[in-house]
Amino acid sequence: MLSTAALDETITNCDDGPSPSEGRAAASSASASRALNPAHTADEAMGRPTLLSDVDRHSPPVSVSVVDDMEDSTGSSAEVTRSSNVASGGILNNSDHVTISGGNFVNVGRDTVNNTTNIYNSSAEPPPGDECSKWASQAAEWLAPHVNFRVIHNSIQKQSTPGTGCGFIESYLVSAWFRGETSVIWGTGLAGAGKSVLASKLVDRLEQDVDETRDISVIFAYLRYTEPLSVEDVLEGLIKLHLQEHPFLGGIVKPLHSHHVNRGTRPSQQELIDVLRTIEKEFRVNYIVLDGVDEINPDTQFDLIETINSLQSKVSADGEDMALMVSDNVKRNPSLRSLVKRHGIEEELLSQILEKADGMFLHAKLQVEAIQDCLSVQTLRETLERIPPGLDGIYADTLARIEKRPEHALFAKEVLLWLLYCKRPLSVEEVRYAVANLPESYIFDEGRLIDEADLISICCGLIHIQENGWGPTVVRLIHYTAYDSLKRLLYKDFPDPHGVLTRICIQRLVAFDLTNLPGPSSTMGQNLASCINNHPFLRYAHVHWASHARESQSHQMWTAIIEFIRQCSSFPCGYRPGGFNTHILLLQPLHVVAAYNLPALVPAIAGHGEINAITEVELVIDEEGRDGPRWTPLIIASMNGYEKVVMNLLREKGIAVNTRGSDGRTALLWALANRHESVADLLLAHESIDVHRADNEGWTPLMMASRNGYTSLVDRLVQMEGIEVNAQNKDGKTALLLASAHGHPSTVSRLLEEERVDVHLRDSNGSSALVLAAILGEWERFFSESEKILAAFYTTFPFVRHVHGFYGLELFLLMGYEQSASGESNQAAYEAVVARLLQTPGTHVSYQDPGFTVLMSAACAGDCVPIIDQLLAADGTRLNAQSPQDGCTALMLASRRNHVKAVDRLLRQPGIDVNLQNKRGESALMLAVQEGHSKVVDRLLRAEGLDSSLRDNRGWTLLMAACYRGKTEIFDRLLQLNPVEAHARSKDGQTTLMIAAGAWRSEIVQRLLRIEGTQVNLRDENGFTALMHACYHPVHFELKYMGCKPVQTVSLLLATKGIEVNAVSADGDTALLLAARHRNNGTVKQLLQVDDI
């Protein structure tokens, strides 16, 4: 059962089974749900949660909703008066009306809770606990490195008052959800109503069930306006919580972790969803609580809850909860507590605060904050009377109270200013140092540092401190609704807020002499790191000063920025925290303008210093012994795509547009390398541009433009005098090959219009632009390395090198298919390139030097039917050609890769030979069988002339091959086709039963044991019986998720009459010795229970 809850604007629940705290007839409940909704069965098999949209229209009413200014998207809801049994729950206080409906209600942008039931029975043995814990720890540290929802949850718990939220948890609606009586609850609430606290209370309540039983999981996410997260971030954070709470799940995440860590990549959204679905199967009940979905951007909202169709229930703070919070805060202030108690005004105070709060926890909290310093009943009453209703009003009132303390007002306003406009969350120490400035000059004064407690106090409740799981505590505004209100309120004091923050940043950089860092030395990086780390605010100032400067609107501010930049004779750029061996560029004034994208300052700064100066760089030598890069201002601006900076630099007299950096690249090459077409266009228009200069790797502007598909630039370049259209880089790649490889048909056509273009040229590995095939997914076989050239400021782009000598069209297909799969390109574009190149005289569609024909590679690359059709129609295509490397045909490759459409196309061709065998003796059918591709097997079995009795070089039959993946439907069909093969033996004496037992395919073992004549004690050439094979291999955790069942397999064999449990192999091993040696503890226990062992 999967339950998802989201409580900042909603609470929903799609429940197919009873709650964990009840007796739970989960199986019967799930069956009932499937009976009502046939679609549920397929979804459940896929591990997909069933949501409201999946519920059959004939189901009984599934939800109760209290709607507040919302519209029913289906129009199927019927509004009724709120019923007494519903209204009794605290969750429904202040609601307007109730809607009960079985239709779909969609409201993207709210928080959600859903609940589905899945019944799974998995008995494969887990790996040792220590091993799983190690995997879980490693994966949890890697996943969502800057997200820790548990820490946020604990922080919310600390802020909440004990006893609050009980009415919500005990409400009829939530109780019904726990009991599984209602499928969906959707609730909306006012900002500041305390929904985050309710979410944390719900999590606490759910985790009580986790403490009682280990078949329940509870995970949650707290989403915040100030920290935008992607869907991937949220999913990684949820998986991290799973691992933190249940280390035994480490084995599930280990393959994903290892795959991406080895490649330096991050998992995709689909991969993370797949992992969560797999994890769901480990628990009977899965709860997910989401808080704050309304605070994130709409795209992320939609991705998170697009499948949630529900009705709505307004969630407002329970009056008893708010009263408890107010009383608790009054008690914490001895003076206020005494005043209230002495005059007996507790009830009056509570009544007035709750009435004005109107269900908003935040409003009530700020009211209590406002009366903290009241010394008389009259003052208290006047203060409460003065406070306006609504959040905007109370924010204004709170700021007015701040201004009444002149000695604190400037500090408090600067704190609020930083929290409103900072570029990332600030730690407590950073805020303390950021506001420790002399008025007007903004010069840092250590004597003006204030304590953390005073920092909170002077802001009168508008800020709070929140712990972070990955670093120091951070300071935040009390609520996201404060942002717009406070920005308006502070405008009169700070009409140019970013100008103020810029002044503070640059004054700090000047104070610590970062404008003139001493020249290159072996210790410069350490000195810079030490300086930045010893001053909490300096890192922020160094990284973000220019971001604030670009948003400043003040002419006076820009004068100060110009003065600052002119002081930057050696300004460090490129510093990365964390101890990485990173090059640090030392920038002169114009480099600073170019690097930080300040185009308006180019004219003012260009006259101060050498316009074409090369940056100095710290002499850090990396592992390959190369010095760091050195660039001109124009190169820096071009590589980053700062079009306006480039435009202004090109207007400066004496600009050198063709200067090469230490990597040999000019500004034009860098612009093209990083795909900044508009910048490249500007540079090409300059009268002094040299389009013939290549970089140190031999790349020319024409090659770069062709790779990117910039046809208009290619057209301009090929018409320039002296352009070498057939130039090759160090890998031998030409412009034509690169355009083909990246799927740019218009660019290919333009290049082929040039008579000078040599379509037969090959790269250093034998690749030419006329071969059109590639294989998707076998990187280890076809690529020796993926060269990633690191551009300035961490811009990267890949260049891939072949070692198997693929021809250019093979390269095109591989690169094209992958880019299409990743959304970077269009399959139709690659089809057009294939068509265009096939029209070119000299195309070799059957060339086999690297081991693959074009047809083979296309069949292996995927179900790209239009391309396969083009190749099949081309002259010279060899349908049954076999690779000299392994003897595979196009049909074999498509069959092994489960490319059903490609197999269909090939089987329709006259003359196709379905019985050809590769160098291992495997036919196309055997390859499909041992990979478990049922659809391909079905098509091949219907092929005319098929010989199903073929064996491979090991002597394996098709039935034996079917044991590898354990697909019972394939095994059953093959057994029906050739029943006699059930008793066949391979060249080393193995029977089909031995192979199935060794692969722990219990379902197939069971089928074989039922066949008359099956001999369970037969031995292979090593003296191994089927039981020994089942005990021989160590049990890996991953095998559980491949459907392997060692315990069940051994149980079936031990239950067979006449089984020889003490049989001895040629090496003197018994089944028990083999199981013990390989630490198959479950199997050892099974064997020790046998009487005769």
N, C-alpha and C positions, 0 to 999 in steps of 0.2 A: 504494500500500500504506500503510495506517495502522497504526502500532504504538503501543500505549499501555502504559506501564510504571508500576507504582506499587510503591514499595519500603518503606514503613514497616510494612506488614503483609502485602504481597503482591507477587508478580510474576506477571503473566499475559501471554499473547501469543496473539492469534488471527491466524494468518498464512495468507494465501492465496497467497503467492508467496515466492520465495527472498530471502535477505538481500542488502542492497546491496553487500556486499563480495564476493559471488560473481559468476559470469558472468551469472546471472539470466535465465532464459527466462520473463520475467514474464508475457507474454501467454499462453503455454501453461499456466502455473500457474493463472492466473486462469480460463482456460477449464475446466481440470480441476475447480476449485472450484465453478464454476457448474454443471458436470455433476453433481456430487455434491449440490448444493444449489440447486434451481431458484429458491428465494426470493431467492437472492443477487443474481440478475440485476436484479430490481426495486429492491432496496436499493441496488445499485451505481449504477443510473441516477439514483437520488435523491441520491447522494453520501453515503449513510449507511454508516458502518463496519459490516462484518459481524462479529458477535460470536459467542461460543460457542453462544448460544441459537439462532442462525440455522443451525447446522450440521445437516445431514440426519442422521437416525438411522441411516442405512445407511452413513455414513462410517466409516472405520477408526478405532480408538482415537486420540483427539486430544490426550491430556494425560497428564502424569505428576504425581502429587500426593503430598506427604508431609503427613499430617494430624496435627494436635496438638489433641486435645480438641475436635474439630469434628464436626458431623453432616452427612451427605449428605442434602440436601433431597429428592432424588429416590429415594434408596434403591437406586440402580442400580449403585453402585460396588462393586467386589470388592476386598477387602483382600488383599494378597499380601505375601510377605516382600520386603524391599528387595533389589533385584537389584544385582549387583556393578557393572554399567556405570553405574547411576544413582548408587550410593553413592560412587563415586570422586570426584564433584564436591564441592568445599568447601561448596557451597550446602546440601548435605544433611546436614552434620554435626549430630549431636545429634537427628536425627529419629527418630520412634518406628516408623513404618511407612509403606509406600508404597501409594497407591491409584491404580490405572490404570483409567480409565473413559472411555467415550464419551458418558456421560449428562451432564446439567446439574447443576452444583454451584453453589449460590447462597450467598454470604456477604456480605451488605451490611454495610459498615462496615470493609472492608479495602481495601488499595491494589491497583491493577490495572494490567495491561499487556495491550493487545490490538493485533492487527496484521491489516490487511486489504489486499487489492490492488485498485487501480483502474487501468485502462488508459485514458488519455486522449490525444488528439492534437489539439493546438490550435496553429494556425499564424498566427493573427491577429497583426499587428504590435503590439508594446508601444509605449507612449509614450516620449518622450525620457527618458533616465535621470535627469537632473536634476529633471524634473518629478515623476517617481515618488518620488524620494528626498525631495523637499519634502513630498509628500502623506504619505509614510510617517512622516516626522519629526513632522508635525503630529498625525497620528492616534495615534502611539505616546505622545506627551505627553498626549493627552486620555484615552486608554484607561487604565483601572485606575491612577488618579493616585497611589494609595498602595500599589501592588503592583509589585515588581520582582524577579521570580524569579531573574534572572541575578545580581543582587547577593547573594542568599541562597546561590545555588550557589557563587559565588566564596568566600563566607565559609566554607562547609562544606569546600571544597577546602583552604583555609588551615589548618583545624583537623585535617585528616586527615594521616596519616603516609604519606609516599611509599612505594609498593610494596604497600600494603594493597589488598584487594579483587581481587587478580589471580586467586586461586583461584575466586572467584565468577564473574568475567568469563570464565574459561577452563573453567568447569565444563561437564560433559556437557549438563546441562539448558539452560543459556544458549546453548551452542554449537548445540544442536539447534534452539533458537528462532531463532537467527540464520540457520541453514540452511533454516528453514521446515519442519522435520520434525515439529514439535509445534505444536499450535494454541494451547494455553493452558498457562501456568505460573502457579500461584497459590501464594504463599508467606506464611506467618505467622511472626512472630518475637517474642521477648521484648522488652519495653521496654528501651531502652538497648543493644540488641544491635549497633548500628552500621548499621542499615538505611538511614539518611539518607546515610551515607558511601557505601554500596553504590550507592544511587541516583545520587549524583554521579559515581561511577566509571562507572556504566552510561552516563550522559550523555556523559562524556568519551570513552568508547569509541565511542559512536554518532557523535559529532561528528568523529571521525577520518574517517568515511566522507563526511561533508559536505565536509570539506576536499579530498577526492579528486574528488568529483563534485557538481554543483550541482542534481541532480535528487532530492536527499534533504533532508528537513527534520527537525530535532530541536527539540522544545519540551518544556518541563517545568514543574512546579509543586511548590513546597514549602509544605505546609499545616501550620499551627501552632496548637496549643491556645490560645495566648495572643493570637492574632490571627484571630478568626473571620471567615471570608470567605464570601460568598454564592457560589452557582454562577456568577452573572454576573461577580463579581469574578475568579473563576478563569478563566473563558472570556476575559474582557478581557485578563487577564495573559498568556494563551497567545497571543492575537492580537498583543499588544504584542511578544512575543518573535519571532514571525514577522516583524514589520515591522523590528525591530532587526537581525535577521540577513539579511533579504531585502528591501531597500528597493523592489525592483521590484513588490512586492505592494501598494504604496501606492494604486494605482488601484482595487484591489478594495475597499478599506476607505473610500475617499474618499466615495462616495455615502452610506454609513452615517454617516460623520463629519459631513458637511455637513448632512444631514437633522436630526440631533440637536443639533448646535451651534447651528443657526439657531433651533431651538425651545427650547433650554435643557433638553433631556431626555436621558435615558440609554437605551442600547439594551436591548431585551428579551432574555431568554434565547434565544428562538427566532431572533431576528435574529443574535445572535452565533454560534449554531450554524450558521446558513445561511452566514455569512461563512467560518467554519472549513471548511465543506464545499466552498465555492468555492475556498478556498486549497489544499485537498487536491489539487484537480485540476491544480495547477501542478507537482506533484512526483510522481515515480514511487513514492517511499517516504516515508511520514510517520510519525515516531516521537513519541509523547507519553509522558513519564515523570511519574508522580504520586507524591509522597512525603508520607506523613503523613495519609492519608485517614482513619485511625482516630482522629485527633486532632480532627476537626471534628464538628459536631453531626450527629445521625442524619439529619435531613431533607436536609442538604447531601450527606451520604454517599450517600443513596439516589439523589438526582438525578444525582450524578456517575457512579455505577456500576450503576444499576438494570438496564442491559442486559447486564451482565457475569455470565455463568453459567460457573463454572469449578470445577476441582479445586484442592486446596491443597497447598502445599509449604512446610514450615517453613524459615525463613531465620534462621540464627543466625550469629554472628560466626565466621569461620574462625580456627582456633587459630593458624595461622601469622601471620595478620594481627594478632591480639592480641599475639602475642609480639613482632612487629615494633614495634607501638605502645609496648609496655612498654619494650623496649630503647631506643627512640628517646627516651622521656621520661627514662629513667635517664641517658642520655648528656648530656642537656641540663643536668643538675645536677652540676657538677664534684665536689662533696663526695660525693654519693651514688655517682657513677660510680667514684670512687677507692675507696670503701669496698667496693663489689661486686667490683671487679676485684682489689683487694688480697687479698681473702679467697677469691676464686674461687667465688663463690656464684651466678653468673649462672643456671645451670640450676635450682638450688634455688629461686631467686627467681621465675623464670618459671613453674615448675611449681606453686608454691604460689598465685601470683596467678591463673593460668589455671584451676586447679581450683576455687577459691572463686568466680571470676567466672561459671563455668558458662555460658559463651557470651555474656555481657553485656559489651560494650565499656565501657559507662558504669561498671559495677562495677569493672572492671580499672583504668580511669582514676582512679577515686577511691581505689583501693588505692595506686596509685603516688603520688597526691597525699599520702596519709597517711604515707608513709615518706620524704618529702622532707627532713625535718629529723633523721632518725636518724643518730647519730654512731658507733654501734657495731653489730656484727652481732647481739648479743644484743637490743638495743633494736629493731632492724629485725624480728627474728623474733618478738619479743613483740608488736610493733605489728600485724604481719600475722596472728598467731594470734588477736589480740583482735577483729579485724574480723569481724563476723557475715556470713553469706551473705545474699543477697537485697538488694534495693534499700532497703527500709525500714530494715533493719539498718545498712547502711552510711551512710544519711543520718543516723541517730541517732548513729553513731560519729563522723561528720564534725562534727556539731554539738557533740558532747562535746569534740572537739579544739579547736573554736573557743572554748568556755567556759574552757578551760585557759589562755587568754591574756586575762586580765582587762582589760588596757589596750586590747584590740582587740574584745572580745566585744560590747560595746554597739553599736559601729559596725557590726559584721558583722550582728548580729541586726536592727538597724534597716534595713540594706540588704535583708536577706531579707524583712522585714516589708513594705517598699514593693513589692518584686517580687511578693509573694504577693497583695497586696490593692489594687494600683494600678488605676486606672480606664482606663488606656491605657499602652502601652509607654513607659518613661522613658529619656531619653538619659543618657549618662554624666555630663554636666554637671548634669542635673537630680538625679540620685542623689547626686552629690557635695554639692550644696547642700542637698538634703533631709535629709541626716544630719548636717550641720554645726550641731548644736544643743547647747546646754548641757543636761546631764542634768536630768530632772524638769521644769524650766521650759520646755524646748523653744524657748528664745529663740535666734535665729540668731546664730552666732559665726563670723565669717569666719576667725578663727584656727584653727578646727577643720576646715577644708577639707583633704581628703586627696587624694593623687594617684590617677590611674586605676590605675596598677600596684599601689599599696597596696590599692585598693578590691578588686581581684581576689584579691590575696594573702590578705587577712584573712578571706575567705569560703571558703578552703581547697578551691577547686575547685567550689563549688556554683553559681557564676555564670559567665557568659561574655559577651563583648562581640560584638555582631553588627552588621555594617554595614547601612545602609538605603539604598535607591536614591533615596529622596525626601527625605532629611533626615539629621540627625546619627546617629552610631552609638548603638545602644540596648543596655541591660543586660538580660539574661534569666537565668532559672534554667537550670541545666545541662540539665534535661530536664523534660518535662511531668509525669512521675511524681513529681517532687519536690514538687509543689504540695500534694497531700493529706498526704504524710508530714511535711513541714515545718510545715504548719498545726497538726497535732497536737502536734508537738514544741515549737513556740513558744508554745502556749497557756498553759503554766504561767508564762511571763514576760509574755505579753500577752493576758490574758483578754478584753480589749476592744480588739482591734487597730485597728478603725476609729476608736475614741475617740482613740488615740494619734496616728493620722494626721490626724484633725481638729484636734487641738491644734497640731500642727506647722503645718498650713495656716493656721489663723486667727492664730497668733502671727506668721507671716510677713506676713499681710495688715495686721496692726496695725503691725508694725515699719516697713512702707513707707507707712503712713498712707493706705491705700486705704479705710479706713472713713470718712474725711472728706475726700473729694476736693473741691478748691476749686470754687465755683459755676460755672454755665454760662459758657463762653467759647469763642471761636473756635479756641483752641489746646488745649482740654481733651483732645480725642481724641489729638492728637500727643503731649501730655505723658504720657497714660496708656500709649500704645503704647511710648514710650521707656522708661518705668519698667518695664513688664513685660518688654520685650525685653532690658533690661540685667541682669536677675536671672533666671538660667535656670529657677529653680523657681517663680517668682512666677506665671507663666501657669497652671501646673497648679493651684496653690493657689487662684487666683481662680476657676477654672472648676469645680473638683471638691470644694471644701471641704464643700459641703452634701451631696454624694453620700455622703461618708464620715460626715458627721454623722447622716444618716438611718439609718445602719446601726449606730450606736453604741448600746451597751446600758447604759452607765454613767450613773447619776444625777449623779455628780460632773461627768461630761463635759457633760451638758446644762446644768448650772449655768454652766460656762465658756462654752458656746455662747450662753446668754442674755446673759451679760455682754458678749460680743463683739458681738451684734446690737444691744444698746442703745447701743453706741458708733458704730453705722453711721448717722450723721446725713446722709451724702451718699455712699452706696456705689454705685460704678459697675456697671451691668449692661447687657449687650447689646454688649459689645466683641467685635468680630470681627477676628482677625489677618489680615493680608494687605493692608491699606491700603484697604479698602472704606469708602465714605462712609456709615457706619452710625450711626444715632442711639444715643446712650449715655444710658440712663436713670439718674438719680441717685435712689437709693432711700433712704427713711427706714426706721426699724426694722420697722414693720409691713409695708411693701412687701417688705422682704427675706424676711420669713416667708412672705408670699404667693407671691413669685416663686420661691423655692427649696423650696416645698412642705414646710413644717415646721408642720403643724397643731397639734401639742401645745404649741407656743410661743405661740399666739395669745392665750390669757388672760394670760400673763406679760408680753407685749410691748404689748398693746392699750392699757394705761394709760400708756404712755410715748410721747407724741406724738399728733398729730391722727389719729383713726381713719379719717377720710374725706379725708386729704390727697391732693393730686394730685402725681404724680411731676414733678420738674423734668427737663429734657432739654437736652442740649447743643444749642446753636443752629447745627446743621449744616443748611444749606439744600440740598435735593436739586435735581435738574435741573428739576423742575416748580415750584420755588419754594415748597414746602410745609414748614412746620415739622414737627418730629417729634411723635410721639404723647405724650399725657399721661394717666395713668390712676390710679385709686384702687387700694388693695390688693384690694378686692372684685373690681374689673374684672380685675386681673391674675390672680387665682386662678380666676375664672370662665372666662376665655379659654383657660386652660391645663387646665381640667377637674379642678382639685384639689378634689375633692368635700368632703373632710374640712376643708380650710382654709375653704371657703365656709360649711360648716355652722357652724364655730366663729365665724366673723366675723358671721354672721347672728344669733348669740346675744348679741353685744355691744350694749350699750345705745347708742343714737344712731347706729347704722349707717345710712348713706344708700344705699339700694338702687337709686335711680333716677338717681344722678349720671351725667352723660355725660362721656366723655373728649373729647379734642380732635377725634376723628373722629365725634363725635356718638353713639357707641354706649354703651349702658348695659351693666351686667354681664349682664343677661338676653340682650340682643342678641348679645353676644360669645359667651356659652355656646351659643346656638343656631347662630351663624355657624360655630363650630368643632365643631359636632355633639357637644356634651356634654349629652346629654338628661337625665341624672340631676341635673346641676348646674342646668339650666334648671327642672327639676321643683322643686328646693329653692327657687329664687328665686321661682317662681310662687306658692309656698305662703306667702310672706312677706306680712304684712298690708298693707304699704305699697307693694307693687309696682305700677308703672304700666305697663300693657301697651299703651298707646297711643303711646308715644314712638318716633319713627322716627329712624334715623341720618341723617347728612348726605346719603346717597344715596336716602333715602326708604324704606328697608327697615324693616318693622315686625316684631315678634315673630311674628305670624301668618304672614307671608310666609316667614320663616326656618323655622318649624316645618313649614310645608307643603312647602317645598323638600326638607326632610330626611325627610319621611314620618312625622313624629311624630304619628300620628293621635290618640293620647290627649291630647297637649298641645293639638292643634288643637281637639279636642272641648271642652276646658276654656276655651280662648281665645274661641271663637265664642259661648260662653254668658255671657261677661263683659259687663257693662253698657257700652253705648256702643262696642263693638268695630266697626270699619269693615271688613267682609269684602271690600269691593270697592276698598280702598285700592290705589293704584298707586305704584310707586317711580319714580325718574327715567327709567327705561327703559319705564315703563308696564306693568311686569309685576305681575300680581295673584297672590294666593295660589293661585287655581285654576290659572292658567297654569303656575306653578312646580311645583305638585304633579303636573300632567300631564307637564310636561317631564322630570321625574325619575322617572317610572314608579311612582307610589305610588297604586294603585287604591283602597285603603281610605281614604286621605286625600281623594282626589277624590270618592268617594262621600259622605263626611261633609260636605264643603263643598257638594255639590250638594243635600244635604238642607236647606240653609238657603235659604229662599225669597228672601232678600235678594241672593243671589249672582247676579251678572249674567254669564251665560255668553257674551254677545256682546261684552264689552269687549275692546278690542285694545290692544296696547302701542304705544309711540311709532313703531314701524315697521310697524304694521298687523297684528300678530299677535294672534290670539284663541285662546282655550282650546279651540276646536272644530275645529281642523284637525289631521290626523294623519299628516303625511308629512314625510320628510326624506331627504336624500341623504347616504350615508356615503362619506367619502373625498375629497370635493372641498371642502376647507376654504377654499382660496383664493377659490373662487367664492361660497360661501354665508356666509362669516363675514368681517367687517371687522376684528375684534379679539377677543382672548380676555383679558378683564379679570381679572387676578389680584390680589386684595386681600391684602396682606401683614399678617398678624396679629402680635401680639407674640410674641417668641421664635420667629420664623420659621415660624409656622403659616400655611398658605395654603389658599385655596379658590377655585375658579373661578366666574365668572359670564360667560355667553356672550351676546353681543349680535348680533342679526340686522340686516342692512341691506337685505335683499330682501323684507322684510315677510311672512315666513312666518306662517301662522296657528298658533295654539298647539299644535294636534295635530301639525303638521309639526315644530315645535320638539320636541315630546315624542318623536316617532319618532327624530329625529336623536340627541338626547341619550340617549334610552333605548337605542338600538342600540349606541351607543358605550360606555355604561356596562356593558351586557351583555357586549360584547366584551372589556372590561377586567376582567371578573369582579366588578364592583361591583354588578351588578344582575341581574335575572332576566327573561328574555324573556317568560315567562308573565305577569309582572306588567304588562308593557307591553301585552300582548294584552288583559288585563283592563281596563286603562285605556281602550284603544280601544273595547272593547265598551261600557263604561259611558258614554263620551262620545257614542258613536253613538246611544245611547238617549235622549239629551237633545234636546228639541225645538230646532230652529234650527241643527243641525249642517250645515256647508257642505262636503260631500264633493267638490264639483266647482268650488269657487271658484278662479279663475285669476288673481287680481290680481297675485301675486308671480311668476307664470310657471309654476307647477306646480300640477296638481291633486293631491289627496291620493293617488290611485292612482299617479301618476307618481313622487311622492316615495317611496312604499312600494316600488315596483318598483326604484327606484334604490338604496334603502337596503340591500337585501339580499334573501336568500331567506327572508323572514319570511312564509311561506305562510299561516299562520292569519290574519295581519293582512290580507294581500291578499284572502283569501277573504271576510273581513268586509266589506271595501270593495267587492268585486265584487257582494256581495249587497245592499249598501245602495242605497236609492233615490237617484236623481240622479247615479250614477256614470257618467261619460262615458268609454267604453272607448277611443275613438280620438281623444280630445282632444289637441291639439297646443299646446305651449308657445308663447306669443307671442314669447318671447325667441329661441329657436332652432328652433322647429317640431318638437321631439322629442315622441314619444308615449311612453306607459308601456312599450310593447314595445321601442321603440328604446333607452330608458334601461336596461332590464333586459338587453338584448342586448349593449350596449356594456360593461356592468359584469360580464358573465359570470354573471349570476344565473339559472342553468339552471332551477331550480324555479319562479321567477317567470315565466320565458318559457313553461314548460310550462303553467302556470295560465292565462296570457293567451291562448295559442294555442287552448285548449279553449273559449274563450268564443265563442258565436255572434256573428257580425258583426265579428270582429276583422279589421282591414285590414292585412295584412302588407306591402303595397306602398306605403304612405304614405312620403313623403320629407320630411326636414326642410329648413330654409332653405339648407343646403349641398347639397341634392339627395341626401342619403344615406338609404337605407332601413335597416330594422332588420338585414337580412342584410348589407348593406355594412359597417355598423358592427361587426358581429360578425366579419366576414371580416378587416377591417383591424386588429382587435385580436387576431386569432389565436385566437378562442374556438371550438375545434373542436366541442364538444358543442352549443353554441348554433347554430352553422352547420348541424349535422346536423339539428336539430329544425326550423329554419326552411326548409331545403330540402325537407322533407317536408310543409310547410304547404300546405293547399289554396289554389289560386289564386295561388301565388307567381309573380311575373314576374322571372326571373333575368337579363333583358336590360337592366334599368334602369341608367342611368348618373347620376353625380352632376354637380354644376355645373361641374366641371373636365373632364367628359367621360370620367371614369375608369370602366372596367368593373369587375365583381367580380374578374376575373382580375388586373387591375392593383392593386386594393386588397389582394389576397392577397400581393403582393410586399412590402408594408410590414413585416409581422411575419415573413414567410418561412416560414410553416408549410406544408411541402410536402404534407401530407395534405389540407389545404384546397385548395391550388393544384391538385393532381391531380384532385380530385373536380370542381372547377369547370371544369377543362380538358376533362374527360370530358363535362360537361354542355353546354358551348358551345365546341367546338374552334375555331370560326372567330374567337373573340375573342382568340386568341393573336396575331393580326395587326392588331388594332384599334389606333386612334390616338386620343389625347385631344385636347381643343380646342387645345392648344398644340403639337400634332404629336408628342407623345411616344408611343413604342410601349411595349408591355408589357416588351420586352427592355430598353429604356432605363430604365424604372422599376426593374426588378429589378437591373440593373447599378448604378444610382445608390444602391440600398439595400445593395449588396454581398451579395446573396442568391445565392451561387454555385450552390447546388443547383437553384434555379429557373432561373438563367441557363443551366445545363447542359441542363435539360429543354427550354427554348425553342430552344436552338441545334440540338437534334435534330429539331425540327418542320420538316417540309418547307415551304419558302416563306418561312422567317424571313430577313429581310434585315438583316445586321449593320451595314451602312453607312448606313441611313436617318438623316435628320437631322430635328430638331425645328425650331420656328420661330426658335430662336436659333442654328441651325447645328450643334447638338451631336449627336454620334453616341453610341451606347451606350458606346463606350470612353471618350469624354470625360466622360460622366456618372459612370463608375466612377472617374475620376481627379479629379473636381471637388471632392469634399468632403474636408475634413481628417479624418484618422484619429484618432478619440478612443479612449482606452484602454477606456472602458466598452463600446464597440461590440463588442469581443471577446466580452463576456459576454452580448450580445444575439444572438449567433450570426452576426454580420456577418463576412464573410471577404473583405476587399479584395484581398489578394494572389491568392487562388484565383480570384476573379471576373475580375481582369485577365488572369491566365494563360489562362483559358478563352477569353476574347475574342481574345487574341493568337494562340491556336492555331487560330483559325477561318480557313479558307481565304478569301483575298481581303480580309482586314481592312485598312482604310485607316488605318495608324498615324499618318500625317502630315496627316490631314484638318484643315482650318482652320475655326473657327467664324466666326459673323458678326462677332465682335469681334477676330478674328485670333488666337485661341488654339488651340494644339494640345493633344493629350492630355499630352505631355511638359511643356509650359509649365504646364498646370493642376496636374499632380502636383507639380511643383517649387514652385509658388507656395503650395500648401497643405501643403508639407513631408511629403508622403507618400513617404518615402525608399525604402521597399521597392518601391513602384510605379515610382519613378524608375529604380531599378536594373533592374527588369524591362524597362522601355522601352528603356533604353540598350543592352540586350543584343540588341535587334532589329536585324538587319542594315541595314534600309532607313530607320532612324529619322533 
